[in-house]
Protein backbone atom coordinates (compact mmCIF):
# COMPACT_ATOMS: atom_id res chain seq x y z
CA UNK A 1 0.00 0.00 0.00
CA UNK A 2 1.42 3.35 -1.04
CA UNK A 3 1.05 6.63 0.82
CA UNK A 4 -1.33 7.65 -1.97
CA UNK A 5 -3.65 4.75 -1.19
CA UNK A 6 -3.56 5.62 2.50
CA UNK A 7 -4.36 9.29 1.89
CA UNK A 8 -7.28 8.51 -0.41
CA UNK A 9 -8.64 5.98 2.08
CA UNK A 10 -8.37 8.53 4.90
CA UNK A 11 -10.31 11.10 2.87
CA UNK A 12 -13.00 8.52 2.12
CA UNK A 13 -13.26 7.69 5.82
CA UNK A 14 -13.92 11.39 6.44
CA UNK A 15 -16.68 11.28 3.78
CA UNK A 16 -14.93 13.76 1.54
CA UNK A 17 -12.95 13.96 -1.65
CA UNK A 18 -9.18 14.39 -1.58
CA UNK A 19 -7.61 17.62 -2.81
CA UNK A 20 -4.87 17.09 -5.37
CA UNK A 21 -2.64 20.01 -6.35
CA UNK A 22 -0.20 20.24 -9.26
CA UNK A 23 2.92 22.35 -9.77
CA UNK A 24 5.77 21.93 -12.25
CA UNK A 25 9.21 21.62 -10.72
CA UNK A 26 11.48 24.60 -11.31
CA UNK A 27 9.09 27.53 -11.05
CA UNK A 28 9.96 30.06 -9.77
CA UNK A 29 13.11 28.04 -8.96
CA UNK A 30 13.84 24.47 -7.99
CA UNK A 31 13.86 25.43 -4.31
CA UNK A 32 10.88 27.74 -4.86
CA UNK A 33 8.70 25.04 -6.39
CA UNK A 34 9.46 22.72 -3.47
CA UNK A 35 8.54 25.49 -1.03
CA UNK A 36 5.32 26.18 -2.94
CA UNK A 37 4.38 22.50 -2.85
CA UNK A 38 4.91 22.46 0.92
CA UNK A 39 2.75 25.59 1.24
CA UNK A 40 -0.02 23.83 -0.69
CA UNK A 41 0.11 20.96 1.79
CA UNK A 42 -0.05 23.46 4.65
CA UNK A 43 -3.14 24.97 3.05
CA UNK A 44 -4.94 21.64 2.79
CA UNK A 45 -3.76 19.63 -0.24
CA UNK A 46 -3.72 15.91 0.46
CA UNK A 47 -1.77 14.93 -2.64
CA UNK A 48 0.76 16.87 -4.71
CA UNK A 49 1.66 16.22 -8.33
CA UNK A 50 5.12 17.47 -9.29
CA UNK A 51 5.29 18.09 -13.02
CA UNK A 52 8.39 17.15 -14.98
CA UNK A 53 9.03 20.07 -17.38
CA UNK A 54 8.99 18.98 -21.01
CA UNK A 55 9.69 20.94 -24.17
CA UNK A 56 6.86 19.43 -26.24
CA UNK A 57 3.74 19.34 -24.03
CA UNK A 58 0.54 18.00 -25.54
CA UNK A 59 -1.96 18.81 -22.82
CA UNK A 60 -0.49 21.88 -21.10
CA UNK A 61 -2.32 25.16 -21.55
CA UNK A 62 -0.64 28.59 -21.70
CA UNK A 63 -0.43 29.11 -17.93
CA UNK A 64 1.46 25.89 -17.25
CA UNK A 65 3.53 26.35 -20.42
CA UNK A 66 4.83 29.70 -19.13
CA UNK A 67 6.04 28.13 -15.91
CA UNK A 68 7.50 25.10 -17.69
CA UNK A 69 9.39 27.26 -20.21
CA UNK A 70 10.91 29.21 -17.32
CA UNK A 71 11.90 25.99 -15.57
CA UNK A 72 13.55 24.54 -18.67
CA UNK A 73 15.38 27.79 -19.40
CA UNK A 74 16.85 27.67 -15.90
CA UNK A 75 18.05 24.07 -16.18
CA UNK A 76 15.38 22.11 -14.31
CA UNK A 77 15.84 18.39 -14.94
CA UNK A 78 14.66 15.01 -13.69
CA UNK A 79 16.95 15.15 -10.65
CA UNK A 80 15.26 18.37 -9.54
CA UNK A 81 11.84 16.79 -10.03
CA UNK A 82 12.77 13.89 -7.80
CA UNK A 83 14.11 16.33 -5.20
CA UNK A 84 10.74 18.11 -5.25
CA UNK A 85 8.94 14.79 -4.83
CA UNK A 86 11.13 14.07 -1.81
CA UNK A 87 10.27 17.47 -0.31
CA UNK A 88 6.56 16.70 -0.61
CA UNK A 89 6.88 13.18 0.76
CA UNK A 90 8.66 14.53 3.82
CA UNK A 91 5.53 16.54 4.72
CA UNK A 92 3.45 13.37 4.99
CA UNK A 93 1.33 14.18 1.94
CA UNK A 94 1.24 11.76 -0.98
CA UNK A 95 3.78 12.76 -3.63
CA UNK A 96 3.32 11.99 -7.32
CA UNK A 97 5.13 12.87 -10.50
CA UNK A 98 3.22 13.90 -13.60
CA UNK A 99 5.20 13.46 -16.78
CA UNK A 100 4.99 12.79 -20.45
CA UNK A 101 6.49 9.46 -21.43
CA UNK A 102 9.44 10.61 -23.52
CA UNK A 103 11.49 12.02 -20.58
CA UNK A 104 11.02 8.78 -18.62
CA UNK A 105 12.11 6.68 -21.58
CA UNK A 106 15.17 8.87 -22.15
CA UNK A 107 16.12 8.83 -18.47
CA UNK A 108 15.67 5.06 -18.24
CA UNK A 109 12.41 3.43 -17.20
CA UNK A 110 13.92 1.27 -14.46
CA UNK A 111 16.16 4.08 -13.21
CA UNK A 112 13.29 6.57 -13.05
CA UNK A 113 11.03 4.19 -11.12
CA UNK A 114 13.78 3.24 -8.68
CA UNK A 115 14.80 6.82 -7.92
CA UNK A 116 11.24 8.06 -7.56
CA UNK A 117 10.38 5.26 -5.15
CA UNK A 118 13.56 5.91 -3.13
CA UNK A 119 12.53 9.58 -2.82
CA UNK A 120 9.20 8.59 -1.27
CA UNK A 121 7.08 9.01 -4.38
CA UNK A 122 3.84 7.07 -4.48
CA UNK A 123 3.31 6.94 -8.21
CA UNK A 124 3.31 8.61 -11.60
CA UNK A 125 0.66 10.13 -13.85
CA UNK A 126 1.51 9.54 -17.51
CA UNK A 127 -1.02 11.45 -19.65
CA UNK A 128 0.30 10.28 -23.03
CA UNK A 129 1.02 6.64 -22.17
CA UNK A 130 -1.67 4.03 -22.73
CA UNK A 131 -1.65 0.59 -21.07
CA UNK A 132 -1.30 -1.18 -24.42
CA UNK A 133 2.17 0.37 -24.82
CA UNK A 134 3.25 0.30 -21.18
CA UNK A 135 4.75 -3.16 -20.67
CA UNK A 136 8.13 -1.86 -19.50
CA UNK A 137 6.48 0.71 -17.24
CA UNK A 138 4.12 -1.83 -15.72
CA UNK A 139 7.07 -4.10 -14.93
CA UNK A 140 9.13 -1.27 -13.38
CA UNK A 141 6.28 0.10 -11.25
CA UNK A 142 5.39 -3.38 -10.03
CA UNK A 143 9.00 -3.95 -9.04
CA UNK A 144 9.33 -0.67 -7.13
CA UNK A 145 5.85 -0.48 -5.61
CA UNK A 146 4.67 2.60 -7.49
CA UNK A 147 1.11 3.39 -8.49
CA UNK A 148 0.67 3.99 -12.22
CA UNK A 149 -2.09 6.47 -12.96
CA UNK A 150 -3.62 6.47 -16.41
CA UNK A 151 -6.18 8.86 -17.88
CA UNK A 152 -9.68 8.34 -19.19
CA UNK A 153 -11.61 11.00 -21.11
CA UNK A 154 -15.20 11.65 -22.18
CA UNK A 155 -14.31 10.17 -25.58
CA UNK A 156 -13.09 6.88 -24.06
CA UNK A 157 -15.15 3.86 -25.01
CA UNK A 158 -16.37 1.52 -22.28
CA UNK A 159 -13.86 -1.08 -23.48
CA UNK A 160 -11.01 1.46 -23.31
CA UNK A 161 -12.03 2.51 -19.80
CA UNK A 162 -12.02 -1.13 -18.70
CA UNK A 163 -8.58 -1.72 -20.21
CA UNK A 164 -7.25 1.43 -18.52
CA UNK A 165 -8.63 0.72 -15.06
CA UNK A 166 -7.40 -2.88 -15.18
CA UNK A 167 -3.84 -1.58 -15.57
CA UNK A 168 -4.09 1.38 -13.16
CA UNK A 169 -3.15 1.81 -9.52
CA UNK A 170 -3.72 4.46 -6.87
CA UNK A 171 -6.54 6.19 -8.70
CA UNK A 172 -7.90 6.76 -12.17
CA UNK A 173 -7.49 10.27 -13.59
CA UNK A 174 -10.72 11.38 -15.27
CA UNK A 175 -10.12 14.34 -17.59
CA UNK A 176 -13.32 16.37 -17.31
CA UNK A 177 -13.05 17.90 -20.78
CA UNK A 178 -11.28 17.26 -24.03
CA UNK A 179 -8.41 19.65 -24.69
CA UNK A 180 -5.55 21.35 -22.88
CA UNK A 181 -5.24 22.30 -19.24
CA UNK A 182 -6.48 25.63 -17.94
CA UNK A 183 -9.01 27.08 -15.54
CA UNK A 184 -12.59 27.25 -16.80
CA UNK A 185 -15.72 29.08 -15.75
CA UNK A 186 -17.49 25.76 -15.34
CA UNK A 187 -16.49 22.13 -15.20
CA UNK A 188 -17.46 20.07 -18.23
CA UNK A 189 -20.90 18.53 -17.86
CA UNK A 190 -19.57 15.17 -18.99
CA UNK A 191 -17.35 14.79 -15.92
CA UNK A 192 -19.99 13.20 -13.69
CA UNK A 193 -21.00 10.82 -16.45
CA UNK A 194 -17.38 9.84 -17.02
CA UNK A 195 -16.84 9.16 -13.31
CA UNK A 196 -19.95 6.97 -13.21
CA UNK A 197 -18.83 5.02 -16.28
CA UNK A 198 -15.35 4.55 -14.82
CA UNK A 199 -16.63 3.39 -11.44
CA UNK A 200 -18.53 0.59 -13.14
CA UNK A 201 -15.18 -0.94 -14.10
CA UNK A 202 -13.09 -0.56 -10.94
CA UNK A 203 -12.98 -0.15 -7.17
CA UNK A 204 -10.13 2.35 -7.52
CA UNK A 205 -10.85 5.97 -6.58
CA UNK A 206 -11.63 8.25 -9.51
CA UNK A 207 -10.25 11.79 -9.40
CA UNK A 208 -11.32 14.58 -11.75
CA UNK A 209 -9.05 17.21 -13.23
CA UNK A 210 -8.77 19.89 -15.94
CA UNK A 211 -10.44 23.20 -15.29
CA UNK A 212 -11.01 23.52 -11.53
CA UNK A 213 -10.17 26.95 -10.16
CA UNK A 214 -12.36 27.76 -7.16
CA UNK A 215 -14.15 26.33 -4.12
CA UNK A 216 -17.53 26.13 -5.81
CA UNK A 217 -16.17 24.01 -8.65
CA UNK A 218 -14.25 21.86 -6.16
CA UNK A 219 -17.45 21.29 -4.16
CA UNK A 220 -19.35 20.37 -7.32
CA UNK A 221 -16.83 17.73 -8.31
CA UNK A 222 -16.41 16.47 -4.74
CA UNK A 223 -20.08 15.54 -4.83
CA UNK A 224 -19.40 12.64 -7.20
CA UNK A 225 -15.62 12.11 -7.45
CA UNK A 226 -13.06 10.74 -4.99
CA UNK A 227 -10.56 13.51 -5.66
CA UNK A 228 -10.44 17.00 -7.12
CA UNK A 229 -7.33 17.86 -9.14
CA UNK A 230 -6.25 21.49 -9.49
CA UNK A 231 -3.27 22.60 -11.55
CA UNK A 232 -3.44 25.78 -13.58
CA UNK A 233 -5.04 27.78 -10.75
CA UNK A 234 -2.06 27.06 -8.49
CA UNK A 235 0.43 27.85 -11.23
CA UNK A 236 -1.34 31.12 -12.03
CA UNK A 237 -1.22 32.07 -8.34
CA UNK A 238 2.56 31.79 -8.49
CA UNK A 239 2.87 33.53 -11.86
CA UNK A 240 0.78 36.50 -10.69
CA UNK A 241 2.56 36.93 -7.36
CA UNK A 242 4.93 39.93 -7.08
CA UNK A 243 7.49 37.90 -5.09
CA UNK A 244 8.29 34.32 -4.14
CA UNK A 245 7.06 34.91 -0.60
CA UNK A 246 3.78 36.34 -1.90
CA UNK A 247 3.50 33.31 -4.16
CA UNK A 248 3.74 30.97 -1.19
CA UNK A 249 0.99 32.90 0.58
CA UNK A 250 -1.14 32.79 -2.57
CA UNK A 251 -0.95 29.03 -3.12
CA UNK A 252 -1.44 28.36 0.59
CA UNK A 253 -4.58 30.50 0.61
CA UNK A 254 -5.91 28.92 -2.59
CA UNK A 255 -5.36 25.44 -1.14
CA UNK A 256 -7.30 26.44 1.98
CA UNK A 257 -10.19 27.74 -0.14
CA UNK A 258 -10.28 24.59 -2.27
CA UNK A 259 -10.00 22.36 0.81
CA UNK A 260 -13.14 23.98 2.17
CA UNK A 261 -14.77 23.31 -1.17
CA UNK A 262 -14.03 19.59 -1.22
CA UNK A 263 -15.39 19.31 2.32
CA UNK A 264 -18.60 21.09 1.36
CA UNK A 265 -19.26 18.80 -1.55
CA UNK A 266 -20.96 16.03 0.42
N, C-alpha and C positions, 0 to 999 in steps of 0.2 A: 504494500500500500504506500503510495507516494504522499507527500505533504499536500499535493493538490487534492487527492481523494479525501484526505482528512478534512481539509478546509471546506470542500463542497458538502461533505456529510454534516459538518458542524452547522453550516448555514441552513441546511435542510431541517436539522433538529430544532433550529430556532424559527422554523416556518417562514423563511425568507429566502430570497435569491442572493447569490454571492455577487459582489461588485468586483469586476475585473478591469484594471486600468492598463493602458498601453503607453509606452514611451520608447522612442528609438535611442539606443546608446549613442553617446557623443554629442548630444545637444543639451545645454549650451557648451558643454565640455564633457569629457569622460567622467570626471569627478562630479560635475554638475548634474549629469543625468542620473547618476547613482543617488545623489542627494535628493533629487526630485522624486525618484521612485520611493525612497524612504519617507518623504513627506506625504506622498499619496497613501502609503500604508498608515501613517499617523492620522490622516484624515478619515480613513475608513475603508480603503481598498483591501479586499481579502486576498486577491491574486494580482500579480503584476506580470505583464508581458513585456519583455525587453526586446525591442526590434533590432535585428541585425541590418545595418545600413547596406543598401544594394544599389548599384548604379542603373539598373534597368527594372524598376518596379512596375508591376502589372496592375496592382490594385490600389496603390497609394494615391490619394488625392493631393491637391496642391499644398495643403497645410503640412502634411507629413513629409512631402517631397522637399519642402524648404528646409526642414530640420535635418533630413537625411543628407541633403546636398552639403549642408554646413558640416555635418559629422564626417563625411567622406573627405571633404576638403581639408579637414584638420587631422586626418590620419586615423580615424576610428577603424578598428579591425575586429576580427573575431575574438582575439584575446581580451579586448576591452569589453565586448559583449559579455563574455563569461565572467569577467570581474564584476560587471553590473548585476548579473544573475546572482553571484555570490553575495553581493551587498544586500539584495532583496531577501535571499534565503536567511541571512543572519537576523533579519527582523522577526522571523517566524511566519511571515506570509508565504504563500506558495509562489515560487518563481518559475516563469516559463520563458522560453525564447520563441520569438516569432520571426521566421526567416523564409525567404524563397529558397528553392532547392539548390540552385547553382552554387552559392557560397558553401553550402555543406559538402557538396560533392567535391569541390575544389580543395577544401580544407582536409577532407578525408572523413568518410562517414563514420567509421569506427572511432577515429580520433575525436571527432566532434562530440559524439555520444558519450564517450568516456570522460572527456574534460567537463562537459556540462553536468553530468551526474556527480563528478567529484566536487564541483562547485556548489552542490545542493539544489541544482535545478530539478524540477519535477517532470518536465516534458517540453515538447516543441510543437508549435503550430506551423504547419507547412502549407500555405494557401495554394501553391501551384503544384503540389505533389498529390497524385491520386493513388489509392491502394494498389491498383493494377500494376503500377510501375515502382512500387516501394519495397521490393523484396529485401534489398540490402538494408534499408532503413528499419524495416520490421525486425530483421535479425539483430541489428545493433541496439535498438531500443529494448528488445526483449533481454538481451545480454546485460544491459546496464540499468534495467529497471526504470526506464523513462516512459512516460505516457506520450503517445503519438496522437495528435489532435488534427483531424481532417475536417474539411469544410463541406457543408451541404448548402444548396441554394434553392430559391423558389423554382428554378428550372430543372432541378434534379428529379429524375424519374424515381418511382418507388423502388425499382430494382437497384438503381444507383445508390439511393439512401441506404438500403439494406447492405450492400457491398461495403459502403463507407463505414457504417456503424459496426459492422462485424470486425473491421480492422482497427478501430479506434480505441483509445484509452483515455482515462481522465474525464473528458467530456467531448461532446460533439459541438463544433462551432457552426451555428446556423447564421448565414449571412442574410440579413433581413431584406436586402434589396440587391438587384443586379447592378454592377457598376463599381466605381472606385470609392475609397473611403472618403469621409467628410461628414460634418454635422449637417443635419437636415431639420426642417421645421416640423416634420412628423415622421414617425417610423413607418416603414412600408407596411401596408395592410396585409401582406402575405406572410408576415413573420409568424403570427400566431398559427396560421394554417401549416406552415413549414415545421414549427415545433411539434404540433400534433402528429403530423405525418412521421416525423423522425422518432417520436416516442413510441410509435407502434412497432418499431424495429429493434429497440434497445432499452435496457435499464440504465444506461449511462445518463448523467445529467446533460441537458441541452442548454447551451448558453447562446445568447443572441447578440450580434454586433453589427456595426456599420450604421452610423447615423445618430447615435444617442449623444445628447449634449446637455440635458438638464434633468432636474429631479422628476418632473412630470413624466417625461419620456421613460426614465428609469423605472418609475412606479408602474407605468403601463406595461412594460415588458416583464417586470417582476411578477405581474399577475399570472403569467403563464409559462415563463421560462425559469430555469434553475440558476441562471447567471446573466448579468447584464454587462456587456463589454463596451468600454468607452475608450476611444483612442484620440481622434482628432481634437476633441474638446480639451483634453489635457495638453496636447502639443500646442494648441493655439494659446492656452493660458501662459505657457512658457514664452512663446514667440512674442506675445503682446506685452510681456512684463518689461519694465524699464531697467531692471537689474536682476541678477541671479537670485538675490535674497527675496525680491518681490515675486519672482517666479515660483520659489518654494512656497511662499504664502498663498499664491494663487492656486497652485495645484492641490495644496492641502485643503483650502477652503472649498474648491470644487469637489474633491473627494468627499468631504463632509456633507455637502449638499446632495450629492448622488447617493451616498450611504443612507441618508434619510429617505430618499426616494425609493430605494429597493426595500426598505423596511415598511414603507407605506403601501406597497403593492399588494399585500395580502391581508 
